[in-house]
Amino acid sequence: MNKNKYHCCATCINFKPEKTNQGMRYHCVRLGYETKPDYQFNCWEPKPHVVELMNKEK
């Protein structure tokens, strides 16, 4: 299996960081719960600039 170095929540279009008084909060809009930037899920959909980076490396 080919491992994708870009595959993580922080590079997904559904990842929404939010600054709060308690610190940063990371939320997945698709899954509906908190996550962390380095987590990986099968529903990952990369942001446009990440797609460009991956295409350049092919």
Secondary structure, DSSP 4 states (H G I P E B T S, - for coil): -PPPTT-SGGGBTTEEEEEETTEEEEEETTTTEE--TT---TT--B-HHHHHHHHHH-
